[in-house]
Amino acid sequence: MKNFKNIVLALAFFVTFISKGQVSAVHLTTEMTVNPLAVTENQPRLSWQLVSKEFNSSQIGYQILVASSEEKLKIDEGDIWNSGRVNSNKNLQITYGGSPLKNQAKYFWKVKVWNQSGKFSKWSETASFRIAPLDSTLNPIWIGAITKANSHLPEGRNYHTATFNRQKKDAIINASDSLSRRSIMLRKPFTIAKEIKEAVVYISGLGHYELTINGKKIGNSEFAPLWTDYDKTVNYNTYELSAKELKNGENVIGVLLGNGMYNTLAERYTKFFVSFGPPTLFLKMKVVYKDGSEDFIKSDETWKYSKSPITYNSLFGGEDYNANLEQKGWNEAGFNDSDWKKVVVQEAPKGVLRAQTAPPITIQKQYNVASVKELKPNFYVFNMGQNLSGFTTIKVKGKKGQTVRVWVGEGLNDDGTIGQGRSGKPYYYDYTLKGEGIEEWQPKFSYYGFQYVQIENINYKKTKNKNLPTLVDLKSNFIYNSAGEAGTFESSNTIFNKTHELINNSIKSNFQSVFTDCPQREKLGWLEEIHLNGPGLMFNYNLQSYIPSTMQNISDSQRENGLIPSIVPEYVIFGGDFTDSPEWGVTGVILPWMYYQYYGDPSLIEKYYPVMKKYVDYLTSKSTNHIVSHGLGDWYDYGTHAAGYSKNSPIALSATSHYFYGASLVAKAAKLLHKTDDIAKYETLTSEIKNAFNKEFFNPETKQYGTNSQFSNAVPVFMDIVEPQNKAAVMQNLLADIKAKGDRLTTGDVGNRYLFQTLAQNGENETMYKMNNHYDAPGYGFQIKFGLTTLTEQWDPRKGNSWNHFMLGQIEEWFYQSLAGIMADDQKPGFKHFFIQPEIVGDMTFVKATYQSIYGTIAAAWEKKDGKLILKVEIPVNTTATIKLPVSVQSEIKINGKLAKDLNLGSGKYTIECKI
């Protein structure tokens, strides 16, 4: 026994010895998601990150085990796949290579790796994934309170085009049975008689749903499932149920349904009117018992429904709730549902049922009242301190039947009341009390952009008037996508720090099912802001599993002729340039490339290459001699004119430059995918567009493009359209115009990125600094001085409508890439190799930034101190970086205290010092 203990101790010492300072595999993902429940690929890709305390650490090999159970994996049995040792430095997107994976089955996996010295790591923690059901196995039955045929809702997709016809709206409302737009509750009792191994629910409730099992909410989603064009794609969600959520004996599934974007018919404010049908539910639950048997509970004609206490719900108009209509215990066992009605089987939505793989919307933050004013007796306006997208939570007490009306808005009128004139009115919540102590309520199927809350005819905190209800507590809930944040930025410049906050609060407010333009009056997915803000979005947020859903929406919305509309999903057709603008539609070509650059994953280029090609071919069909002349141009460009269509620069210049950009990326994609015929075709097309552009818009005498505006000159430089011999002169003309405007920009929504990056990429970061380091309009500082907490639609908030737009937030790219210096290497996508090349500008004394890349944390922080530049960097394991110091540095360089010349570094944390 003593010898056995000595052997065990010796083995433990050996394992500790080989593992000390070693590389380890962490953060395991399947198809870019941690422990996904609905993997749609039959050969999913497995990834992991690596950590090590050693410098210059890398991977030279790995071994993956995939098992059918955790128990088998614990004893190192990979009964589904044992890759054996694979000599490779690849740790991302490893294609599964084992036995065929079974529909709806769950698998468990782990990995160990070998480092550059040949030492192996411990096995990683266990990860898991579940294969989504095959379409043929779901056999969805859709149920609800009323069939589409009996609902009197408009038939066919043409209805989406009829947007502002008031008569049509009124006619539809008057003709509609209340069940066609009423929130309903559905319930289904079922019995569990054996010991459960696992239970999985697949559900899609349209427009939105809340699922409960035995009275408890399942999951933490708000507004599930995510929005789609329901004629093309319908998302469903997947949930695993624990043993605690199901019990022996009677159990009850309860589902609450609301309208969402599926059925926007409503009184009060609405931007457009669209209906795909009345609220509807599909659900399938699979219960597997430990004896191997299975049960299925499905949505079918055996379910029952009742009207819910939510008497009105609209994404655009608000929500009403009558607590006196509550039916206590309706979603629990033992409830008497004899008064409930049998559901009807409904016509299925036209779209393909797809597993939702993008993250859900959740409540991310909650704010208390920052200040309150009583404008007159019992009339209160609350400042919640932060403009956001979301809804309120109220706690009230009072008499049965009393109603509390909650108004919300971004700003205030001159008299201090809530102002909704710019953001869409009327929008409010009504809560009718049941009179039972303190009652707490928040909406479930509606949200709005707001900072201020107005409630009339109430007591606040103390009951002074016994005839009025008392508001005990008020909170605002900030909802946005749960994808997670990827970056941080901080500097010595107050304007830049506050700008970073403003922009990101606006991004979060519009980071919903899709990237919306604003969280109040439209809530529409205008495409241009995604690619124009793309690098900033990707530096700040983890979009690996979100962007694929965006591309699916783009693909669904592409028309037969190749047009990608400006809004996706295209719930409303505005027509003309608002439907067809190249700067918007080209997102379908640019976004797969941005995804590849940041995540090293070409799958979107591979999958959506036909979409990309078809769109460029569409622009070709709209061109004359390779000039495209339609669209919105540099939307909201700055000047004394009213904001809107491009005024400073030719629309044709803007449209044709984006035609060129799209064609060049399709040619690049053809080369990546080895499509020989297309390479020649699109490279030739790119060249022809370039020649036509220069012929049409370049003045060889003045060395200017178009109208000599900042947009006109910046775009051809950024896109490499300008001939090399003319580039310096065009740049000088651009700089001269900026200086003549008092170091101020004149570009708009489209042009800002090209102006900013043209300056950044051509050694003009001091100009960028001057252009943005002030408190005047146009500039971010003016909004800060105005006291806002989110970025607005126009540089002067008083002139614009929405106070919560992120379309002008393109400076985020400059913060990360130029000021912090974290720059991707186009030749090694996904930050396998990258550059740290900070710019020291103005009177700035420090910048700090981090970015959670797919390989791990990249950090760059520089500081000017005592005549030295001190740069601290962090490089993830299995990557390398090249440090490029500013040209002002002319001295010896020390890395971690030692003299150094080689600034090509492997993984690790480094402190680099030199004199300035």
JODA-V188249 format. One record per residue. RES is the residue in one letter. OMEGA is omega as a letter, one per 40 degrees, with the letter a starting at -180 (999 if undefined). Layout:
res = <RES RES>
omega = <OMEGA OMEGA>
This chain:
res = <M K N F K N I V L A L A F F V T F I S K G Q V S A V H L T T E M T V N P L A V T E N Q P R L S W Q L V S K E F N S S Q I G Y Q I L V A S S E E K L K I D E G D I W N S G R V N S N K N L Q I T Y G G S P L K N Q A K Y F W K V K V W N Q S G K F S K W S E T A S F R I A P L D S T L N P I W I G A I T K A N S H L P E G R N Y H T A T F N R Q K K D A I I N A S D S L S R R S I M L R K P F T I A K E I K E A V V Y I S G L G H Y E L T I N G K K I G N S E F A P L W T D Y D K T V N Y N T Y E L S A K E L K N G E N V I G V L L G N G M Y N T L A E R Y T K F F V S F G P P T L F L K M K V V Y K D G S E D F I K S D E T W K Y S K S P I T Y N S L F G G E D Y N A N L E Q K G W N E A G F N D S D W K K V V V Q E A P K G V L R A Q T A P P I T I Q K Q Y N V A S V K E L K P N F Y V F N M G Q N L S G F T T I K V K G K K G Q T V R V W V G E G L N D D G T I G Q G R S G K P Y Y Y D Y T L K G E G I E E W Q P K F S Y Y G F Q Y V Q I E N I N Y K K T K N K N L P T L V D L K S N F I Y N S A G E A G T F E S S N T I F N K T H E L I N N S I K S N F Q S V F T D C P Q R E K L G W L E E I H L N G P G L M F N Y N L Q S Y I P S T M Q N I S D S Q R E N G L I P S I V P E Y V I F G G D F T D S P E W G V T G V I L P W M Y Y Q Y Y G D P S L I E K Y Y P V M K K Y V D Y L T S K S T N H I V S H G L G D W Y D Y G T H A A G Y S K N S P I A L S A T S H Y F Y G A S L V A K A A K L L H K T D D I A K Y E T L T S E I K N A F N K E F F N P E T K Q Y G T N S Q F S N A V P V F M D I V E P Q N K A A V M Q N L L A D I K A K G D R L T T G D V G N R Y L F Q T L A Q N G E N E T M Y K M N N H Y D A P G Y G F Q I K F G L T T L T E Q W D P R K G N S W N H F M L G Q I E E W F Y Q S L A G I M A D D Q K P G F K H F F I Q P E I V G D M T F V K A T Y Q S I Y G T I A A A W E K K D G K L I L K V E I P V N T T A T I K L P V S V Q S E I K I N G K L A K D L N L G S G K Y T I E C K I>
omega = <i i i i i i i i i i i i a i i a a a a i a i i i a i i i i a i a i i a a a i a a i i a i a a i i a i i i i i i a i i i i i i a i i a i i i a i a a i i i i a i i i a a i i i a i a i i i i a i a a a i a a i i a i a a a i a i a i a a i i i a a i i i i a i a i i i i i i a a a a a a i a a i a a i i a a a a i a i i a a a a a a a a a a a a a a a a i a a a i a a a a a i i i i a i i i a i a a a a i i i a i i a i i a e i a i a i i a i a a i a a a i i i e a a i i a i a a i i i a a i i i i i a a i a i a a i a i i i i a i a a i a a a i a i a a i a a a a i i a i i a a i i i i i i i a a i i i a i i i a i i a i i i i i i a i i a i i i i a a i a i a i a i i i i a i a a i i i a i a a i a a i i i i a i a i a a i i a i i i i a a i i i a a i a i i i i a i i a i a i i a i a i a i a i a i i a a i i i a i a a i i i a i i a i i i a a a i a a i i i i i a a a i a e i i i i i i a i i a i i a i a i i i a i i a i a i a i i i a i i i i i a a i i a i a i a i a a i i i a i i i a a a i a a a i i i a i a a a a i a i i i a a a i i i a a a i a i i i a i a a a a a a a a i a a a a a a i a a i i a i a a i a a a a a i i i i i i i i i a a a a a i i i a a i i e a a a i a i i a i i a i a a i a a i a i a a i i i i i a a a i a a a i i i a a i i i a a a i i i i i i a a a i a i i i a a i a a a a i i a i i a i a i i i i a a a i a i i a a i i i i a i a a i i i i i i i i a i i a a a i a a a i i i i i a i i i i i a i a a a i a i a a i i i a a a i i a a a a a i a a i i a i a a a a a a i i i i i a i i i a i i i a i a i a a a a a a a a i a a i i a a a i a a i i i a a a a a a a a i e i a a i i i i a i a i i i a a i a i a a a a i a i a i i a i a a a i i i i a a a a i i i a i i a a a a i a i i a a i a a i i a i i a a i i i i i i i i i i a a i a i i i a i a i i a i i a i a i a a i i i i i i i i a i a a a a a i a i i a i a i a i a a i a i a i i a i a a i i i 999>
